[in-house]
Amino acid sequence: MTQRPAIPASAPDRVAARLRSAPDGPLALLHTGPDAVYVDLDGRALGVVGRRAWQVPCALRTRLDELPDVRSAAVVGGVLHLDGVPVQVGRVVSTRVAVRPLGLSGRRLDPAALVGSGAGLTPYGDDVLCGYLAAHRAAGSATADLDAQVSDLLPRTTVLSATLLECAMRGEVLPEVGDLLTAWGTGRAADAEAALLRVGSSSGAGLLEGARLALAA
C-alpha cells in the first residue's frame, strides 16, 4: 500500500510544543469538515485548518483547499496523524497580540453570565469574553481575578470555546483580532473592524463587541 505524503503545516509555538510533549495514542474527533478538523488533546481542542478557514490560535495551519474526510486521529512521536497521514509542522508562527499603549474603559464583565452563553462551537458570550481578554492583553493589562473566574467556568462551554478562552487569556488570537488591536485608534481601524465582522456567522461580532467593551473610545 502506498504511503500518502505528509501534510505540511505551520503552527503557533505553544501548539507545536503541546504536540511535541503529547503521549502517543489515539485522539477523539470533536469536529470534521472540509475546512477544519478538531481533535481532543488532553481535554482541549487541537485543530487542523485549510487555507480558507479562520486561522484560530489552537490549530495547525495548512494550505489545503479542502481537508480530507477524516475518520481517525492519533499522535505518534509528537506528530499529529489524520487517518495515518502525518501533519508535519515545518514553521512556527506567533499568534500573540502586540502590546501597545491602549486606553481601557474600566468596564467589567460578569463571566458567569457569558461563559457558554449561546449556540455553536464557540458560543457568543465566549466570543465577547475572548475579545475583552485579548484587548486587555494588547494593553499590557493583567486580569488575574477575571481569568480565575473564567477558568472555573470552562466546563460550562464547548471544548473548542474553552480552548480559545484559554488562548485569549494568554493573548493568543485570530489574525483579524490582532489586526484590530494594532489598528485601534488609527485610520485603519474601520477596515480592521469590517474584516473581523466577517469571521464566522457571529464570532467576529462577539469578538468586536468584547474589544469595544474593554477599550476606551
C-alpha positions as CSV (number, residue, x, y, z in Angstrom):
1,M,0.0,0.0,0.0
2,T,1.4,3.4,-1.0
3,Q,2.0,5.7,2.0
4,R,0.3,9.1,1.4
5,P,2.7,12.1,1.7
6,A,2.8,14.2,4.9
7,I,0.6,17.3,5.0
8,P,2.9,20.3,5.5
9,A,1.7,22.8,8.2
10,S,2.7,25.8,10.3
11,A,1.7,26.0,13.9
12,P,1.6,28.5,16.8
13,D,4.5,28.0,19.1
14,R,2.5,26.7,22.0
15,V,0.5,24.3,19.8
16,A,3.8,22.9,18.4
17,A,5.1,22.5,22.0
18,R,1.9,20.7,23.1
19,L,2.2,18.2,20.3
20,R,5.9,17.5,20.9
21,S,5.2,16.7,24.6
22,A,1.9,14.7,23.9
23,P,2.0,10.9,24.6
24,D,1.4,8.6,21.7
25,G,-2.1,7.4,21.2
26,P,-5.5,7.9,19.5
27,L,-7.4,11.2,19.9
28,A,-11.2,11.7,19.8
29,L,-12.6,13.7,16.9
30,L,-14.5,16.8,18.0
31,H,-15.5,18.2,14.6
32,T,-14.7,17.3,11.0
33,G,-15.3,19.3,7.8
34,P,-13.7,20.3,4.6
35,D,-12.2,23.5,6.1
36,A,-11.3,22.4,9.7
37,V,-10.8,19.3,11.8
38,Y,-10.7,19.5,15.6
39,V,-9.5,16.7,17.9
40,D,-9.4,16.4,21.7
41,L,-5.8,16.6,23.1
42,D,-5.8,16.3,26.9
43,G,-9.3,17.9,27.2
44,R,-8.6,20.8,24.9
45,A,-9.1,21.3,21.2
46,L,-6.4,21.0,18.6
47,G,-7.3,22.0,15.1
48,V,-6.1,21.4,11.6
49,V,-7.4,24.1,9.2
50,G,-7.3,24.7,5.5
51,R,-6.3,27.9,3.8
52,R,-9.9,29.2,3.6
53,A,-10.6,28.5,7.3
54,W,-10.3,31.0,10.1
55,Q,-6.8,30.7,11.5
56,V,-7.6,30.1,15.1
57,P,-4.7,30.1,17.6
58,C,-5.1,26.5,18.6
59,A,-4.7,25.0,15.1
60,L,-2.1,23.6,12.7
61,R,-2.4,25.7,9.5
62,T,-2.2,24.0,6.1
63,R,-2.5,25.3,2.6
64,L,-5.1,22.7,1.6
65,D,-8.1,23.9,-0.4
66,E,-10.1,21.1,1.3
67,L,-9.3,18.7,4.1
68,P,-9.8,15.0,3.6
69,D,-12.8,13.2,5.2
70,V,-11.0,12.4,8.4
71,R,-12.1,9.3,10.4
72,S,-9.4,8.9,12.9
73,A,-6.6,10.9,14.6
74,A,-3.6,10.0,16.7
75,V,-0.3,11.4,18.0
76,V,2.8,9.4,17.0
77,G,6.2,10.7,18.1
78,G,5.0,14.2,18.8
79,V,3.3,14.5,15.3
80,L,-0.5,14.5,14.7
81,H,-1.7,11.9,12.2
82,L,-5.0,12.1,10.5
83,D,-6.0,8.6,9.1
84,G,-2.4,7.7,9.4
85,V,-1.1,10.7,7.4
86,P,1.3,12.9,9.4
87,V,0.6,16.7,9.6
88,Q,4.2,17.8,9.7
89,V,4.9,21.2,11.3
90,G,7.6,23.0,9.3
91,R,7.2,26.5,10.5
92,V,6.3,28.0,13.9
93,V,4.2,31.2,13.9
94,S,3.2,33.7,16.6
95,T,-0.4,34.3,17.5
96,R,0.2,36.7,20.3
97,V,-1.2,40.3,20.3
98,A,1.2,43.1,20.0
99,V,1.3,45.1,23.2
100,R,0.9,48.9,22.7
101,P,-0.4,51.9,24.6
102,L,-4.2,51.5,24.7
103,G,-6.7,53.2,26.9
104,L,-9.0,50.8,28.8
105,S,-12.6,51.7,29.6
106,G,-12.6,50.2,33.0
107,R,-15.8,48.3,32.3
108,R,-16.1,44.9,34.0
109,L,-17.9,41.8,32.6
110,D,-19.7,39.1,34.5
111,P,-18.2,35.8,33.3
112,A,-21.0,33.8,34.9
113,A,-23.5,35.4,32.5
114,L,-21.3,34.9,29.5
115,V,-19.4,31.6,29.5
116,G,-21.3,29.0,27.5
117,S,-24.0,31.6,26.6
118,G,-25.2,31.0,23.0
119,A,-25.1,28.2,20.5
120,G,-22.5,26.6,18.3
121,L,-18.8,25.5,18.6
122,T,-18.0,29.0,20.1
123,P,-21.0,30.5,21.9
124,Y,-21.4,34.2,21.5
125,G,-20.8,35.0,25.2
126,D,-17.5,33.3,25.0
127,D,-16.5,35.3,21.9
128,V,-17.3,38.5,23.7
129,L,-15.1,37.4,26.6
130,C,-12.3,36.4,24.2
131,G,-12.3,39.9,22.6
132,Y,-12.4,41.6,26.0
133,L,-9.5,39.5,27.3
134,A,-7.4,40.0,24.2
135,A,-7.9,43.7,24.3
136,H,-6.5,43.8,27.9
137,R,-3.5,41.7,26.9
138,A,-2.9,44.1,24.0
139,A,-2.9,47.0,26.5
140,G,-0.5,45.1,28.7
141,S,-3.1,44.7,31.4
142,A,-3.4,41.6,33.6
143,T,-6.9,40.4,34.6
144,A,-6.0,37.8,37.2
145,D,-9.3,37.7,39.1
146,L,-11.3,37.5,35.8
147,D,-9.0,34.8,34.5
148,A,-9.6,32.7,37.6
149,Q,-13.4,33.1,37.3
150,V,-13.3,32.2,33.6
151,S,-11.1,29.2,34.3
152,D,-13.5,27.8,36.9
153,L,-16.4,28.2,34.4
154,L,-14.8,26.5,31.4
155,P,-16.6,23.1,32.0
156,R,-19.9,25.0,31.1
157,T,-18.9,25.5,27.5
158,T,-17.6,23.5,24.5
159,V,-14.1,22.1,24.3
160,L,-13.2,24.4,21.4
161,S,-14.5,27.5,23.1
162,A,-12.8,26.7,26.4
163,T,-9.5,26.3,24.5
164,L,-10.0,29.7,22.7
165,L,-10.8,31.4,26.1
166,E,-7.5,30.0,27.5
167,C,-5.7,31.3,24.4
168,A,-7.3,34.7,24.9
169,M,-6.1,34.8,28.5
170,R,-2.6,34.3,27.1
171,G,-3.0,36.9,24.4
172,E,-3.2,34.4,21.6
173,V,-5.8,35.4,19.0
174,L,-7.0,35.2,15.4
175,P,-5.1,37.4,12.9
176,E,-8.2,39.5,12.5
177,V,-8.3,40.3,16.2
178,G,-4.6,41.1,16.3
179,D,-5.0,43.4,13.3
180,L,-7.9,45.2,15.0
181,L,-6.0,45.8,18.2
182,T,-3.0,47.0,16.3
183,A,-5.2,49.4,14.2
184,W,-7.3,50.6,17.2
185,G,-7.4,54.4,17.3
186,T,-5.9,54.8,13.8
187,G,-7.3,55.4,10.3
188,R,-7.1,51.7,9.7
189,A,-9.5,50.7,12.4
190,A,-12.7,50.7,10.3
191,D,-11.2,48.3,7.8
192,A,-10.0,46.1,10.6
193,E,-13.4,46.0,12.2
194,A,-15.0,45.1,8.9
195,A,-12.6,42.2,8.4
196,L,-13.3,40.9,11.9
197,L,-17.0,41.1,11.4
198,R,-16.6,38.6,8.5
199,V,-15.3,35.9,10.9
200,G,-17.9,33.1,11.3
201,S,-21.6,33.7,11.5
202,S,-21.4,35.7,14.7
203,S,-18.0,35.1,16.2
204,G,-16.5,38.2,14.7
205,A,-19.3,40.4,16.0
206,G,-18.8,38.9,19.5
207,L,-15.1,39.4,19.4
208,L,-15.5,43.0,18.3
209,E,-18.1,43.7,21.0
210,G,-15.8,42.4,23.7
211,A,-12.9,44.5,22.4
212,R,-15.1,47.6,22.3
213,L,-16.3,47.0,25.9
214,A,-12.7,46.7,27.1
215,L,-11.2,49.7,25.2
216,A,-11.8,53.4,25.7
217,A,-13.3,55.1,22.6
